[in-house]
Amino acid sequence: MSTSVDVHPETTAPSAPRRPRRRPMRRVALWATLAVVVFIALFPVYWMLATSITPREQVFEFPPSFIPTSITFEHYGTFFETPALLKYMVNSILVSGVTAVGAVIVSSYAAYSLSKFEYRGRKSVMYMIWSSQMFPTALLLIALYLMFDRFGLLDTYVALVLSFMTFTLPLCTFVMKGYFDTIPTEVIEAARIDGAPERVITTKVLLPIAIPGMVAAGLFAFIRGWNDFIFALTLVGEDRRTLPPGLVVEYLGEFQADWPELMASSLITTIPVVIAFMALQKYFVEGLTVGSVKG
């Protein structure tokens, strides 16, 4: 007796259509966006360089040539042949350096207080410091001008240093506080148990550990003072003028503008900042990032 077995063919569900991979397109879009951003950021620098090595008679040709057909370096020699510009450069180094040192000292002690001490009004002070960054620095110019005039500080290096420190201290304090927050409180408590006073704890224990944060804050203050224009133009006269207003006064007039010399001098004045940033880049990046990661 035989039995029959019904064999049914296997049925498989229809596979869903595969979606095209979008990762290559996203990568292309990302690189294209980055290329556009880099072009926008670097094209002004290239145009400054191209203008600085272009002969004067070819600068104002129309249509403009994006690649110089002839090259000259005589515009760079004008900077070193102008005594006023060399004096402005010395003033910039002096004022920016003192501003950086003063901002680091004040912001370090302020950040240490805000980070490691608990007292009434601490959060209010922090909010007041952070909120000061919301206002344009130009709004402080009139108030500072009247204050310096009353105390006889106009046309002095002190006026420039104090004005530069006014709008660099909030961010320097923010950077230093973020760094002090990462330092364990046990280190301070151990020093106190050993009988060290607060002055010794600050100068011998905390500040050596916080060198990257101090470098980041100092470099920011130096660059901010080096690039300032409106305060250096308003608060001091010709003898104590710094480079940004000095370049404008020297090369831009009512009836004439020496653009090749201005571009060449502007590139020369960026060299100290570039050298300082390249030499301290490691500490600068560490000082800005270490306070953003806790735990």
ZIZIBEL-V714526 format. One record per residue. RES is the residue in three letters. SS is DSSP state (h for helix, s for strand, l for the rest). NEAR is the number of other C-alpha atoms within 8 Angstrom. D_FIRST is the distance of its C-alpha to the first C-alpha in Angstrom with 2 decimals. Layout:
# ZIZIBEL-V714526
res | ss | near | d_first
RES | SS | NEAR | D_FIRST
RES | SS | NEAR | D_FIRST
This chain:
# ZIZIBEL-V714526
res | ss | near | d_first
MET | l | 2 | 0.00
SER | l | 3 | 3.68
THR | l | 4 | 6.66
SER | l | 4 | 9.92
VAL | l | 4 | 13.09
ASP | l | 4 | 16.31
VAL | l | 4 | 19.02
HIS | l | 4 | 22.48
PRO | l | 4 | 25.47
GLU | l | 4 | 27.94
THR | l | 4 | 30.85
THR | l | 4 | 34.26
ALA | l | 4 | 37.33
PRO | l | 4 | 40.12
SER | l | 4 | 42.76
ALA | l | 4 | 46.20
PRO | l | 4 | 48.84
ARG | l | 4 | 50.97
ARG | l | 4 | 54.52
PRO | l | 4 | 57.13
ARG | l | 5 | 58.87
ARG | l | 6 | 62.27
ARG | h | 6 | 63.60
PRO | h | 7 | 65.35
MET | h | 7 | 66.99
ARG | h | 8 | 68.16
ARG | h | 8 | 69.57
VAL | h | 8 | 71.41
ALA | h | 8 | 72.80
LEU | h | 8 | 73.92
TRP | h | 8 | 75.70
ALA | h | 8 | 77.28
THR | h | 8 | 78.59
LEU | h | 8 | 79.98
ALA | h | 8 | 81.62
VAL | h | 8 | 83.32
VAL | h | 8 | 84.53
VAL | h | 8 | 85.90
PHE | h | 8 | 87.62
ILE | h | 8 | 89.26
ALA | h | 8 | 90.40
LEU | h | 8 | 91.73
PHE | h | 8 | 93.15
PRO | h | 8 | 96.36
VAL | h | 8 | 96.94
TYR | h | 8 | 96.47
TRP | h | 9 | 98.79
MET | h | 11 | 101.42
LEU | h | 11 | 101.19
ALA | h | 11 | 101.33
THR | h | 12 | 104.32
SER | h | 15 | 106.14
ILE | l | 14 | 106.08
THR | l | 13 | 106.80
PRO | l | 10 | 110.41
ARG | h | 7 | 112.21
GLU | h | 6 | 112.69
GLN | h | 7 | 108.94
VAL | h | 10 | 107.80
PHE | l | 7 | 108.54
GLU | l | 8 | 107.29
PHE | l | 5 | 105.07
PRO | l | 4 | 102.24
PRO | l | 7 | 101.85
SER | l | 8 | 100.51
PHE | l | 6 | 97.74
ILE | l | 5 | 98.36
PRO | l | 9 | 102.05
THR | l | 5 | 103.41
SER | l | 6 | 106.23
ILE | l | 8 | 106.51
THR | l | 8 | 109.49
PHE | l | 8 | 109.90
GLU | h | 7 | 113.39
HIS | h | 12 | 112.18
TYR | h | 12 | 111.12
GLY | h | 8 | 114.62
THR | h | 9 | 116.04
PHE | h | 12 | 114.53
PHE | h | 9 | 116.31
GLU | l | 6 | 119.51
THR | l | 8 | 119.73
PRO | h | 7 | 121.31
ALA | h | 6 | 120.28
LEU | h | 12 | 116.57
LEU | h | 10 | 116.88
LYS | h | 8 | 118.62
TYR | h | 13 | 115.87
MET | h | 11 | 113.30
VAL | h | 9 | 115.20
ASN | h | 12 | 115.35
SER | h | 13 | 111.60
ILE | h | 9 | 110.87
LEU | h | 8 | 113.31
VAL | h | 12 | 112.17
SER | h | 15 | 108.42
GLY | h | 9 | 108.70
VAL | h | 9 | 110.68
THR | h | 15 | 108.27
ALA | h | 14 | 105.27
VAL | h | 9 | 106.94
GLY | h | 9 | 108.16
ALA | h | 15 | 104.83
VAL | h | 12 | 102.96
ILE | h | 8 | 105.42
VAL | h | 9 | 105.48
SER | h | 13 | 101.75
SER | h | 13 | 100.90
TYR | h | 8 | 102.92
ALA | h | 9 | 101.72
ALA | h | 13 | 98.06
TYR | h | 12 | 98.52
SER | h | 8 | 99.96
LEU | h | 11 | 97.18
SER | h | 9 | 94.43
LYS | h | 9 | 95.58
PHE | l | 7 | 97.85
GLU | l | 6 | 97.16
TYR | l | 5 | 100.01
ARG | l | 4 | 100.65
GLY | l | 6 | 100.49
ARG | h | 9 | 98.42
LYS | h | 6 | 95.66
SER | h | 7 | 98.27
VAL | h | 8 | 99.96
MET | h | 9 | 96.67
TYR | h | 8 | 95.87
MET | h | 8 | 99.40
ILE | h | 9 | 99.12
TRP | h | 11 | 95.78
SER | h | 8 | 96.92
SER | h | 8 | 99.96
GLN | h | 10 | 97.65
MET | h | 6 | 96.85
PHE | l | 7 | 100.35
PRO | l | 7 | 101.69
THR | h | 7 | 104.21
ALA | h | 6 | 106.70
LEU | h | 8 | 107.17
LEU | h | 8 | 108.85
LEU | h | 9 | 111.40
ILE | h | 7 | 113.97
ALA | h | 8 | 113.84
LEU | h | 9 | 114.13
TYR | h | 10 | 116.92
LEU | h | 8 | 118.98
MET | h | 8 | 118.38
PHE | h | 11 | 119.35
ASP | h | 9 | 122.38
ARG | h | 7 | 123.54
PHE | l | 6 | 123.30
GLY | l | 6 | 124.80
LEU | l | 10 | 121.68
LEU | l | 10 | 121.38
ASP | l | 9 | 121.61
THR | l | 10 | 120.60
TYR | h | 9 | 117.69
VAL | h | 7 | 117.14
ALA | h | 13 | 116.30
LEU | h | 13 | 113.63
VAL | h | 12 | 112.10
LEU | h | 9 | 112.01
SER | h | 10 | 110.55
PHE | h | 12 | 107.85
MET | h | 12 | 106.96
THR | h | 8 | 106.72
PHE | h | 9 | 103.64
THR | h | 12 | 102.08
LEU | h | 11 | 102.18
PRO | h | 13 | 99.31
LEU | h | 10 | 96.70
CYS | h | 15 | 98.14
THR | h | 13 | 97.91
PHE | h | 10 | 94.31
VAL | h | 14 | 93.39
MET | h | 16 | 95.24
LYS | h | 14 | 93.81
GLY | h | 11 | 90.27
TYR | h | 13 | 91.13
PHE | h | 14 | 92.87
ASP | h | 10 | 89.86
THR | l | 9 | 87.80
ILE | l | 7 | 90.34
PRO | l | 7 | 89.37
THR | h | 7 | 91.82
GLU | h | 6 | 91.70
VAL | h | 8 | 93.78
ILE | h | 10 | 96.55
GLU | h | 8 | 96.34
ALA | h | 8 | 96.63
ALA | h | 10 | 99.74
ARG | h | 11 | 101.24
ILE | h | 7 | 100.63
ASP | l | 6 | 102.50
GLY | l | 6 | 105.43
ALA | l | 9 | 105.28
PRO | l | 7 | 106.90
GLU | h | 7 | 105.15
ARG | h | 6 | 107.20
VAL | h | 9 | 106.02
ILE | h | 13 | 102.40
THR | h | 9 | 102.51
THR | h | 9 | 104.35
LYS | h | 8 | 103.11
VAL | h | 10 | 99.54
LEU | h | 10 | 98.04
LEU | h | 10 | 99.73
PRO | h | 8 | 98.84
ILE | h | 7 | 95.17
ALA | l | 11 | 95.40
ILE | h | 9 | 96.85
PRO | h | 11 | 93.91
GLY | h | 15 | 94.33
MET | h | 12 | 98.09
VAL | h | 12 | 97.68
ALA | h | 14 | 95.37
ALA | h | 16 | 97.80
GLY | h | 13 | 100.82
LEU | h | 12 | 99.34
PHE | h | 11 | 98.48
ALA | h | 16 | 102.02
PHE | h | 12 | 103.55
ILE | h | 10 | 101.62
ARG | h | 11 | 102.35
GLY | h | 12 | 106.04
TRP | h | 12 | 106.09
ASN | h | 7 | 104.59
ASP | l | 9 | 106.59
PHE | l | 8 | 108.72
ILE | h | 8 | 110.04
PHE | h | 10 | 111.44
ALA | h | 12 | 113.04
LEU | h | 10 | 114.61
THR | h | 7 | 116.01
LEU | l | 12 | 117.08
VAL | l | 15 | 119.03
GLY | l | 9 | 121.43
GLU | l | 5 | 121.60
ASP | l | 5 | 122.52
ARG | l | 11 | 119.42
ARG | l | 14 | 116.99
THR | l | 13 | 113.57
LEU | h | 13 | 111.69
PRO | h | 10 | 109.60
PRO | h | 12 | 112.60
GLY | h | 11 | 114.78
LEU | h | 13 | 112.65
VAL | h | 9 | 112.73
VAL | h | 8 | 116.49
GLU | h | 7 | 117.15
TYR | h | 11 | 115.07
LEU | s | 10 | 114.58
GLY | l | 8 | 117.65
GLU | l | 5 | 118.57
PHE | l | 4 | 119.05
GLN | l | 6 | 117.21
ALA | s | 8 | 113.98
ASP | l | 8 | 113.56
TRP | h | 9 | 109.78
PRO | h | 14 | 109.39
GLU | h | 13 | 111.63
LEU | h | 12 | 109.91
MET | h | 12 | 106.44
ALA | h | 16 | 107.65
SER | h | 11 | 109.35
SER | h | 9 | 106.30
LEU | h | 10 | 104.11
ILE | h | 8 | 106.69
THR | h | 10 | 106.79
THR | l | 8 | 103.03
ILE | h | 8 | 103.29
PRO | h | 7 | 104.37
VAL | h | 9 | 101.50
VAL | h | 8 | 98.94
ILE | h | 8 | 100.28
ALA | h | 9 | 100.24
PHE | h | 10 | 96.69
MET | h | 7 | 95.37
ALA | h | 7 | 97.15
LEU | l | 9 | 95.93
GLN | h | 8 | 92.52
LYS | h | 7 | 90.63
TYR | h | 12 | 92.57
PHE | h | 14 | 92.48
VAL | h | 9 | 88.68
GLU | h | 10 | 88.29
GLY | h | 15 | 90.89
LEU | h | 11 | 89.19
THR | h | 8 | 85.61
VAL | h | 10 | 85.97
GLY | h | 14 | 86.97
SER | h | 7 | 83.94
VAL | l | 6 | 81.43
LYS | l | 5 | 81.68
GLY | l | 2 | 79.65
